Amino acid sequence: MSQPEGSRPTYGYSPGTLDVARLPIPGNAEFLVYLIALIVLAFVAKFDDHVSGGDFVYATTWITAAYLISRGLAKASRVLEQ
């Protein structure tokens, strides 16, 4: 195909299209379990007199660490050795 004089080739991009980049759906099953665990822990801390704010922060720290380690292992399992 010949281009009209004075115009450049678009290389597959045409400014008139409304096609946008497709991103994966955010979140995953581990994140949902993480949020549910934090919500349950927050309710326990709120309504149980034996659980203090410090206990809530301590438990949240360990739950967050476990979540981050699980995500790191999940991503590391997808890495291909070269």
C-alpha positions in Angstrom: 0.0 0.0 0.0 1.3 3.4 -0.8 1.0 6.2 1.8 -0.3 9.5 0.8 2.4 12.0 0.4 3.3 13.8 3.6 2.0 11.2 5.9 4.0 8.7 7.9 3.3 5.0 8.4 1.4 4.2 11.6 3.1 0.8 12.3 -0.2 -0.8 13.5 -1.4 2.2 15.5 -4.2 4.3 14.2 -5.2 7.2 16.4 -8.9 6.8 15.8 -9.3 3.4 17.6 -10.6 3.1 21.1 -8.6 -0.1 21.9 -7.0 0.2 25.3 -4.4 -2.0 27.0 -5.9 -5.0 28.6 -4.7 -5.5 32.2 -5.2 -8.6 34.4 -7.9 -8.4 37.0 -6.4 -7.0 40.2 -6.2 -9.2 43.3 -5.9 -12.9 43.8 -7.2 -15.6 46.1 -4.3 -15.1 48.6 -5.2 -11.4 48.8 -8.9 -12.2 49.5 -7.9 -14.6 52.3 -5.5 -11.9 53.7 -8.3 -9.3 53.7 -10.7 -11.6 55.4 -8.2 -12.6 58.0 -7.5 -8.9 58.8 -11.2 -8.1 59.0 -11.9 -11.0 61.4 -8.9 -10.0 63.5 -10.2 -6.4 63.6 -13.6 -7.6 64.8 -11.9 -9.8 67.5 -9.7 -6.9 68.6 -12.7 -4.6 68.7 -15.1 -6.8 70.7 -12.8 -9.0 72.9 -11.5 -7.4 76.0 -8.5 -9.7 76.1 -7.1 -8.5 72.8 -5.3 -5.1 73.0 -4.3 -2.8 70.2 -0.7 -4.0 70.6 -1.8 -7.6 70.0 -3.7 -6.5 66.9 -0.7 -4.8 65.5 1.6 -7.8 66.3 -0.8 -10.2 64.7 -1.3 -7.9 61.7 2.5 -7.8 61.2 2.8 -11.5 61.1 -0.2 -12.0 58.8 1.2 -9.4 56.4 4.7 -11.0 56.5 3.1 -14.4 55.7 1.1 -12.9 52.9 4.2 -11.2 51.3 6.2 -14.5 51.6 3.4 -16.4 50.0 3.3 -13.9 47.1 7.0 -14.1 46.7 7.0 -17.9 46.5 4.1 -17.8 44.1 6.0 -15.4 41.8 9.3 -17.3 42.2 7.7 -20.5 41.1 6.9 -18.9 37.7 10.4 -17.8 37.0 12.1 -19.9 34.4 15.7 -20.9 34.9 17.9 -20.1 31.9 
